[in-house]
Amino acid sequence: MNDFDFTIPPSKSTYDAKAALQFFEAAGKTKDVKAGKTLFEENSRANSLLLQKDKMYYLLEGAVELSANNAPVGLVRAGELFGEMTLITGLPRTATAKTQTDCRLIMLDKEQLQAALQTAPEFALLLMYFMITRLRDSLAQLNAQGGSGSDAMLKDSAVFDKKLLKNLADEFDHSARIRYPAGKRIIEEGQIGALMYVVLSGTVEVAIQNNVVGSIGPGGMIGEMALISRAERLASATAKTECELLAISRDVFLDMVSTHPKFAVSLLGAVGHRAHFVASMRT
């Protein structure tokens, strides 16, 4: 069981409830919901044939209980958001959300979220912080359980399509491009991350606790989570073949998220899928 729809109260340094409220108010719809109402159910998705839409929520008033496998797992309080993972990844809900009291909510569907990110792409950073915090908690639980990722493999999917990758590469001079021979370690699990990398050519192998969990090809990225959270690397990465990478510093990364909506949206989806992948290692 994973918990990436669950609310983990973020630290004050990474979460601004006022900014989140302004973002939701600008694009979302407010709704009053009576106590005892189920907002979404575990393992469910909205049925598009019935004109249903998945939503994420900001809680203005009241309390929402989260449960999984019929057991309580968390409580959402006023000023917190929840339900974002399904909206971002398109994957089924990982919990059931039920109003514990009468509640007032602001809701965003996928189209509203994407439209809002076009005008405020920096909000994607807050969502990334949320998902990375949950990912780290999931890994900590996996370690405590003595689990490993040897039976789970990260899908090798490009974050950036060819056009976006070219546009991204064109914004940097050649000094930002780094070549690695096959077998060269690029990042080390447990170290503090100063750079993230976008793969321009070749293949990079990713491992967690010395267990290979997948490979990243052109258009993919590595190291972004440590860059966002300023914490230790969650995985190591080694050049599987000769490869060329684009190295991006934290300041440049933050600037690109704030000024390039497509870059922000692509990163948000990629972080969401990686968080869900790590959670799947616990099942």
N, C-alpha and C positions, 0 to 999 in steps of 0.2 A: 504493500500500500504506500503510495506517495502522497505528499501533502502540499503541492504547489498551488492549490486554490485556497489553502488555509492562510489565515492572517497571522503573520509574525510581526509584532510591533517593531518597526524600524527605529534606529537610533535617531536622535535629534539632528545629527550631522548629515543624515542622508534623506530625511523626509521633512517636507514642509507641507503641513496639512492645509494651510491657507492657499498655497500654490496649487495643490491638488484640487481643492474646492473650486478655485477660479477656472481651472482647466475643465472640470466636469460641468460647471455652470455654463461655460461658453458653448458647449456642444451637446450636452445631455438633456434628459427630460426628468423632471422631478415627479415622484409618485409617493403617495401615502399607502402603506400596507399594514393591515391589521395583524395582531399577534397570532402566531400559529400558522402563518402562510408559508408554504414552501416556495422558495425563489428558484432553486434548481436542485436536481437530484444527482447523486453519485452515479458515474458511468453514463450520464445522459448527454445528449446534444440536442439543440433545437432542430425541429423538423421544417426544412425549407418548403416542403410541399404543402405544409399547413400555414405557410407564411410566418413561421416563427423565426426569431433571431436570438442568438446567444448574446448575453449582455455582461458587462462588468459594472460594479456598483461602488458608489461612495455613500457612506452612511452619515446622514445629517443628524438624525435623532433615533434613539432606541438602541436595541441590541439584537444581533443575529447570531444564532448558534450554528456551529459547523460540526458535522458528524461524519464518520466513515465507518463502514461495517457495523452500523447501528450503535456506535459508541461516540460520545462527545470528544471532539478534538480541539476545539477552540471557540472563542467568543469574539465577535467583531463589535467594536464600540464606536461611538460617534467620532467622526474625523478620520476613520480608516477606510481603505478600499479593499475590495475582494472580488474574486471571480474573474480575474484578468487572464489567467493562463489559457483557458479554453478559447477566449476571444483572440488571443495572440497566436496560439499554435493550431487551433482547429481540432484539438484532441478532446476526448470526453472529459467531463467533470470528474475531479478526484475527491469530491466531498458533496454532501447535501447541506444546503443552506436554508435555515428556517427561522423566521422572525420570532424572537423570544418575547418581545413586547411590540406594541404599536410602533411602527417605524416610518421615517421619512427618508427616502432614497433619491439619489440622482443616478440615472442609468445611461450607459453608453453602449450602442451596438457597434459592430465592426466598422461600418461605413462612417459612423460619427467619430469613432476613435481615429481612423485614418485621416479624416478631414481635419480634425483638431490638431493632429500631429503635423500637418502641413503648415499650420500657422504657429505652432509651439512645439517644434521637434525636441527641444531641450527636456520636455516632460518625459520623453522616452528614457532619459537617464534615471529618473525616479523609479520607473517600472523595472529597469534593468537591475537597480539596487535591490529591489524587492526580490526578484527572481534569483539573483546571485546569493542573497542571504539565505534563501530557502534551499538552494543547491548546496551551500556549505553545510547547513544543518543536516541535509540528507546524507552527505558524505560522512559526516561525523557519526551519524547513526549507523551507517553501513560499516564503518571501521569498528564501532563498538560491538556490532553483531558478528564481527569476524568475517564479513562478506568480502567479495572481490568482484571486479568487473570482467572476469575472464570469460563469462558466458554471454555477455552483452556486447554488442558492437555498435559503435557510433556510425550513423549513416554518413557517407561521403557526399554531402550535398553542398553546392556552391551557395554562399551567402549573396554574392554579387554576380549578376549576369554579365555577359561579355561586354556589353556597352557600358554598364556602370563600373565594371572593373577597369576598363580603358580610361574612362573619365577620371577615376580615382588615381590611377597611375600617372596620368598626365599632369596632375596637380603638384606632383613632387619632383624634385630634381633627382639626378642619378645617385646622389649621395645617400638617399633613403633606401636604395635598392641594395640588398645584400644577397650574395650567392653562398650557398652551403653545399659542400660535397656530400655524397651519399654516406650515411653513417654518422654525420656530425650532429651533436646534441645542440638544439636551438634554445630550448628553455628547460629549466630543471624544476621538478615538483618540489614545493616547499619554499622556494626562493621568493623574494619580493619582486613583483613585476614592474619594470620601468617602461617596457614597450609592448605593443601588440603587433601582430604581423598579418599581412594579407598575402596569400600564396599567389604569385604571378605565374609560376611554372613549376613543374615537378610535383612530388608528393611528399607530405609530411606525416609521419606515424605518431600517434598519440597514445600515451600509456598512463594509467593510474595505478599506483602502488606496484609498478613493474609489470602490470598486466596490460598488454596491447588491447585498446578498446576501439581502434579505428584509424582511418587515414583521411587526410585533408588534401584535396587537389586544388587546381587553379580556381580562384574565386572564393575559396574558403578562407577562414581566419583562425588564428590561435592567439592565446594570451590576453584576450580582451577582458576577461573576468577579473583578473588580478589588477588590470589597469583601472577598471571602473571602481573597484572596492578598495584599492590600495592595500591588498592583503596578499598572503602567500599564494603561489601558483597551485592550482588544483591538480595539475597534470604535467607530465614532461612531454616534450616534443622532439623528435629526431628526424633528420632528413632521410627519408626512405630511398629517394633517388636524388640526383643532383637537382637543386631547386633554386629559384630566385624568389625572395620575399621582399615585401614593402614594409619597412619598419615605421611605426607611427607612435609618437610620444603621447603622453596623457594630455598635454595642452593642445596639441594638434587634434587629437581625438575629440576632445570636448568642443573645440571650435567647429569641427566638421559636423558633429551631431546637432549643434545649434544652428548651423547655416545651410545644411544639406538634408532636407526632409527625407529623400529616398535612402540616403545613407542611414539615417536614424531608424526608419521603418525596417530596413533590411537587418540591421543589427538586433533590433528588438525581437524579431521573429527567430533569429538564429539563437539568441540567448535563451529564449523560451523553450525551444526544442532541445537544447543541450541540458537545460535544467530538468526537463521531463525525462530525458535519456538517463541521467544520473539517478533519478528517482526510480526508474525501472530496474536498476541494478539491485534494488532492495527487495524486489518482489520474489 
